[in-house]
Amino acid sequence: MDESLYLAAFIAVSAVATFLTRATPFLFLSRHSNHPFILHLGRYLPAAVMCLLVVIFLLRSAQWQAPLFGADAVLPSALVILLQLWRHNALLSIVAGTLTYMGIQQI
């Protein structure tokens, strides 16, 4: 099989699989959108996932042996929390935290 044809087939299969995993909940749960459990998940699951990502980030990417003991993870995280509480703007919080983290990594 030609390499470009193989790559095109791989991309097509990946795109279909990604689309199906995104569309399946809407197809099967559309009748149950007002169910209390679905409403509960919609309200609390995004925050829980974000908290889990923060914990994973703090545990895996922080350089806890660095001179400032984890400052590369704690400072951007604190900035994101403060900006979110102050401005209530997720985009601003994410961009500022990312830029702060990348700036610390360049030092």
C-alpha positions in Angstrom: 0.0 0.0 0.0 1.3 3.4 -0.9 2.4 5.5 2.1 0.2 8.5 1.3 -2.8 6.2 0.9 -2.1 4.5 4.2 -1.9 7.9 5.9 -5.1 9.1 4.3 -6.9 5.9 5.5 -5.5 6.3 9.0 -6.6 9.9 9.2 -10.1 9.0 7.9 -10.5 6.2 10.4 -9.3 8.4 13.2 -11.7 11.1 12.2 -14.7 8.8 12.0 -13.8 7.2 15.4 -13.4 10.6 17.0 -16.7 11.8 15.5 -18.5 8.7 16.7 -17.2 9.0 20.3 -18.4 12.6 20.3 -21.8 12.0 18.8 -22.7 8.8 20.6 -23.8 10.5 23.9 -26.0 12.9 22.0 -27.6 10.1 20.0 -28.4 7.9 23.0 -29.0 10.4 25.7 -31.0 13.0 23.9 -34.3 11.6 25.3 -32.9 11.8 28.8 -31.5 15.3 28.8 -33.7 16.4 31.7 -32.9 13.3 33.8 -31.6 14.4 37.2 -28.4 12.3 36.9 -27.6 13.8 33.5 -28.2 17.3 34.9 -25.9 16.5 37.9 -23.2 15.2 35.6 -23.5 18.3 33.4 -23.1 20.6 36.4 -20.3 18.9 38.3 -18.3 16.8 35.9 -16.5 19.6 34.0 -15.2 21.1 37.3 -14.2 17.6 38.5 -12.3 16.9 35.3 -10.5 20.2 35.6 -9.5 19.5 39.2 -8.2 16.1 38.2 -6.1 17.7 35.4 -4.7 20.2 37.9 -3.7 17.4 40.3 -2.1 15.4 37.5 -0.2 18.5 36.4 1.0 19.3 39.8 2.2 15.7 40.5 3.8 15.0 37.1 5.2 18.2 35.7 6.4 20.1 38.7 10.1 20.0 39.3 9.9 19.4 43.1 13.7 19.2 43.3 14.2 22.7 41.8 15.5 25.5 44.0 12.1 27.0 44.4 10.5 23.6 45.2 7.6 23.3 42.8 7.2 27.0 41.9 7.0 26.1 38.2 3.6 24.5 38.9 2.3 26.3 41.9 2.8 29.9 40.6 0.9 29.4 37.3 -1.8 27.5 39.2 -2.2 30.2 41.7 -2.3 32.8 39.0 -5.1 30.9 37.2 -7.1 30.6 40.3 -6.8 34.3 41.2 -7.6 35.5 37.7 -10.6 33.2 37.5 -11.9 34.5 40.9 -11.2 38.1 39.9 -12.2 38.3 36.3 -14.4 35.2 35.7 -12.8 34.9 32.3 -11.7 31.3 31.4 -9.7 32.4 28.3 -7.7 35.0 30.3 -7.0 32.6 33.1 -5.8 29.8 30.7 -3.7 32.1 28.6 -2.1 33.8 31.6 -1.4 30.5 33.3 0.1 28.9 30.2 2.3 31.9 29.5 3.5 32.0 33.1 4.3 28.3 33.0 6.1 28.5 29.7 8.0 31.6 31.0 9.2 29.7 34.1 10.2 26.7 32.0 12.5 29.0 29.9 14.4 30.2 32.9 
